[in-house]
Amino acid sequence: MTLDAAEFARLDRAHIIHPYLPGTATERVVMTEGAGCRLTDTEGRSYLDATGGLWLAQVGHGRTDLADVAHEQLKKLEYFTSFWDFSNDRAIELAARLAELAPDPLNHVYYTSGGSEGVEAAIKMARYYHHRRGESSRTWILARSKAYHGVGYGGSSAAGFPLYQEGFAPMVPHVSHLTPPWPYRSELYGGVDPSDFLIAELEERIAEIGPENIAAMVGEPIMGVGGMLVPPADYWPRVREVLDRHGILLIFDEVVTAYGRVGEWFAAQYFATTPDIIVTAKGITSGYVPLGALLVGDHVAEALLREHGFPMGYTYNGHPVATAVALANLDVIEKEGLLARATEIGGYLHAQLQDQLGGLEVVGEVRSVGMMLAVELVADRATREPLPLDPERMPHDVIRRETGVIVRDSAHSLVLSPPLVMTEAEADEAAAALRGVLERTAPDGTIRRA
């Protein structure tokens, strides 16, 4: 089928339901090629991908080495089930590799096709773990406001945004939301140290529900969709200590943060905190093939593997092509030193953003860990009132249309999560693109024409 750009756009509007896109929207950006941090659309326009797709293009676009691995595996074994006693060599090799990379004692792997499936599995694992241990009353899940945990019913129930629940009720019961760690928003903590406030709130909530009724707490180590919210360094170790005292499992949702994004294989290592379950996806294959993997502690796995085992499975558990590509992707991350590069180039990009944007009246804060960065937008730097946003002329849309640099809007922040292969020149380009628009953005959210 040979079509021009207009026909591609017409067919897209006629046939595809896009997430978060109303039917009245007519604009389409139809990508056809990618290489490194660059993308090209049907009109031949080049873009700088400063989002990594959806936080996942760790090794960059268009790598023929990963394509070759997929091709060879497709010729050898394209698929067979991993239910019951069936397995395949690629899935076994990847599980062993992940066990080596993960913190002890997370030595067991449960495969999914992505992050949303992974969160569903983790919530069910936590409840089933306690059931197998004779504590079936432990059904409650602790989560946080401004959290994002995928689009399944369990994950949407744990999410801290009304958008993911409105119109989908009834949601999964027994979920309780806590205040998020967001140091920039000091008003959330009533003048108290954020970690002290949050730990006291956690203790109070556990007492209110009853520790004997709580299965797990689920949290993103760094809250991505919430605006790249970085907790204080002592937050997660203190959370872990509280949960341990009450026999409550800790689930890290590392769908965004794992596989080099924060300069470590896992954010658990960055925060020196070992959870009971880590949910991963996205960067495990850099998006070349859908895949997810839960890393499960020995104590949890022991309970799940009793009797008839864990009664839950997905058709594509341990898909041989996906796991083969994941192994090759991990090799690239390791051989090309992309963990160190995430810290290096992420630090450089942070410095450029701070230098270019730090003095602008609508920029409240620039924050980052590795290749996760955010620019929080405010109407008033003194009061930290969020910047009003015009849905017809959002800053991230104007940046893309004017400069070709793709960033993401998340909770009044512009979020950047580029491929870990980004160059300094590309970081300079991204920072300049943001400045070119934000310096024309007024405190009422209007953006002057260039």
HUDAWO-V217769 format. One line per field, one symbol per residue. phi: phi as a letter, one per 20 degrees, with the letter a starting at -180 (. if undefined). psi: psi as a letter, one per 30 degrees, with the letter a starting at -180 (. if undefined). burial: 1 if it has 9 or more other ideal C-beta (glycine too) atoms within 8 Angstrom, else 0. A space follows every 10 residues. Layout:
# HUDAWO-V217769
phi: ???
psi: ???
burial: ???
This chain:
# HUDAWO-V217769
phi: .dcegffgff ffffcdeegm dffffdfcdd ecbbbmedcc dfenfeceee dmmcmcegen emefffffff fffffebeab fdfleebbff ffffgfffff ffffdedccc ecdrffgffg ffffgfffgf gfencffedf ceccfmeccn dffffffffd cggecfndff effmccddff fbgfefffdl neggffffff fffffffffn gfddeaddbf gcefffoled fggeffgfgg fffgfdmdfd deedgeefmn gdncfcfgff elcdfebdec alffclnfbf acbedcfgff fgffeflene ebbdgegmgf ffffffgfff ffgffemfff fgfffffffg ffffffdgef fedebdcacl eccbdedceb ffemffffde febfgfffgf fecneecceb lmcedcbfgf egefffffff fffffgeffd eefenfdfff
psi: jjlleeeeee eeeffkjkkg jlffkfkkjj kflkjbgklk afggkkljjg fhcigfiegl lgjfeeeeee eeeefejekl lglbgkalee eeeeeeeeee elkkhigkkk kafaeeeeee eeeeeeeeee efggiffifk kkalkglkha gleeeeefkh kfefekfglk lklhkkklkl jieeifffgh flkeeeeeee eeeeeeeeej fffkelkkkk ekjdffghjj llffeeeeee eeeefggklk kkjheeflhf egglekfeee ghkjlfkkkl bcffgggekk klkkkkleee eeeeglcgaj iklkegkhke eeeeeeeeee eeeeeghfee eeeefeeeee eeeeeefffk fgjekklljb hjlkjkklfk fefgkkkkkj ffikeeeeee eefgkjlkkj hgkjkkilkf gkleeeeeee eeeeefeffg klfgfkjkk.
burial: 0000100110 1110000000 0000000001 1001011111 1100001111 1100111111 1010011011 0110000000 0100000101 1111101110 0100011111 1111111111 1111111111 1100100111 1111011111 0111111111 1001100000 1000110111 1111000110 0001101111 1110110010 1011111111 1111111111 1000111111 0110010111 1111111111 1111111111 1010111111 1111111110 1111111101 1011000000 0000011111 1111111111 0111010110 1110111111 0111011101 0111011111 1111111110 0001001011 0001110111 0111111111 0111111111 1100011111 1111111101 1000101000
